[in-house]
Amino acid sequence: MKLQTPLFENYSSIPLLIYDGGCPFCLHFAELSELRSGIQGLEICDGRAEKPLRDNLKSRGLDLSDGAILIVGDEAFHGADAIQWLCKKMEPSAPLLSVLKTLMSSPFRSRLIYPFLKLARRTALAYKKIPLDPDELNRGV
């Protein structure tokens, strides 16, 4: 998806992964990706902790509740497409990332497997009693 206006002022083509910091699986994947994926300059951001960023993304049709978001220049990738983009670009030095690269670098496999990753996220959040949608906390739910 091409963004009509840049997400950030003076933002370059350095990839930015916006993940759900309430989910232990998402957090571990994001941290490993930043440190050991081999993707030059990859930055990570806990979208759950950044309400203005979530609002900006939601206004563009990118809801963190529906999955991770990757911004690269003026392009946005969401859910399975975000993970597939990352896995395709990885040159991992961590065993878990090597497995994920093999499984998720194919668009077909990433779309097939991603629902199971979302289920694991939902389960982890429910176990921790954290709402799936970070904005539910702000509505008093």
C-alpha positions in Angstrom: 0.0 0.0 0.0 1.4 3.4 -1.0 1.0 6.1 1.6 -0.6 9.3 0.2 1.4 11.4 2.7 4.5 10.4 4.5 4.0 8.9 8.0 6.8 11.0 9.4 8.5 14.2 8.5 11.9 13.6 6.7 11.4 9.8 6.9 13.8 7.8 4.8 13.7 4.3 3.4 14.9 2.8 6.7 12.3 0.1 7.6 10.2 0.7 10.7 8.4 -2.3 12.3 5.5 -1.3 14.5 4.5 -4.3 16.7 2.3 -5.1 19.6 4.5 -4.7 22.7 1.8 -6.4 24.9 2.4 -9.7 23.0 5.5 -11.6 24.2 5.8 -13.3 20.8 5.6 -10.0 18.9 8.1 -8.4 21.2 10.6 -11.2 20.9 10.3 -11.3 17.1 10.7 -7.5 16.9 13.7 -7.4 19.2 15.4 -10.3 17.4 14.6 -8.7 14.0 16.2 -5.5 15.1 19.3 -7.0 16.6 20.0 -10.1 14.5 18.0 -10.1 11.2 20.7 -8.4 9.1 18.3 -5.8 7.8 20.3 -2.6 7.7 18.9 0.1 9.9 15.7 -1.7 10.9 14.0 0.1 13.7 11.2 -1.2 15.9 8.4 0.6 17.7 5.9 -0.7 20.3 2.7 0.5 18.7 0.8 -0.3 21.9 2.7 2.4 23.7 2.3 5.0 21.0 -1.4 6.2 20.7 -0.7 9.1 18.3 1.1 6.7 16.0 -1.7 4.2 16.2 -4.3 6.9 15.5 -2.2 8.0 12.4 -2.0 4.4 11.2 -5.7 3.7 11.8 -6.6 6.8 9.8 -4.7 5.2 6.9 -6.5 1.8 7.3 -3.7 0.1 9.2 -4.9 -1.2 12.5 -2.4 -2.6 15.0 -5.1 -5.0 16.2 -5.0 -6.7 12.8 -1.3 -7.3 12.9 2.2 -5.8 12.7 2.8 -2.9 10.4 6.0 -2.2 8.4 6.7 1.2 7.0 9.4 1.5 4.3 9.6 4.9 2.8 6.2 5.7 1.3 5.0 2.0 1.4 3.2 0.3 4.2 2.9 -3.5 4.7 0.4 -5.0 7.1 0.0 -8.3 8.8 1.3 -11.3 6.7 2.7 -8.9 4.1 4.8 -7.1 6.8 6.3 -10.3 8.1 6.8 -11.7 4.6 8.7 -8.5 3.6 10.9 -8.8 6.7 11.6 -12.5 6.3 12.4 -12.1 2.6 15.1 -9.4 3.4 16.6 -11.2 6.5 20.1 -12.6 6.7 19.5 -14.0 10.2 22.1 -14.9 12.7 19.5 -16.3 15.2 18.1 -19.8 14.7 14.5 -18.8 15.3 14.8 -16.1 12.5 16.3 -18.7 10.2 13.2 -20.9 10.7 10.9 -17.9 10.2 12.7 -16.8 7.1 12.3 -20.3 5.6 8.6 -20.4 6.5 7.5 -16.8 5.9 9.5 -15.5 3.0 7.0 -16.9 0.5 3.8 -14.8 0.1 1.7 -18.0 -0.1 3.2 -19.6 3.0 3.1 -16.3 5.0 -0.6 -15.8 4.3 -1.2 -19.5 5.2 0.8 -19.4 8.5 0.0 -15.8 9.6 -3.5 -16.6 11.0 -1.8 -19.1 13.4 0.6 -16.4 14.6 -2.4 -14.1 15.2 -4.1 -16.8 17.2 -0.9 -17.2 19.3 -0.9 -13.4 19.9 -4.6 -13.5 20.9 -4.0 -16.3 23.3 -1.0 -14.6 24.9 -2.9 -11.3 25.3 -5.9 -13.1 26.8 -3.7 -15.0 29.2 -2.1 -11.7 30.3 -5.6 -10.1 30.4 -4.6 -7.4 27.9 -7.2 -6.4 25.3 -6.5 -7.2 21.6 -7.2 -3.6 20.7 -4.9 -1.2 22.6 -7.5 1.5 22.3 -10.0 -0.5 24.4 -8.0 0.6 27.5 -8.7 4.2 26.6 -12.4 3.6 26.3 -12.7 2.2 29.8 -13.5 -1.3 28.7 
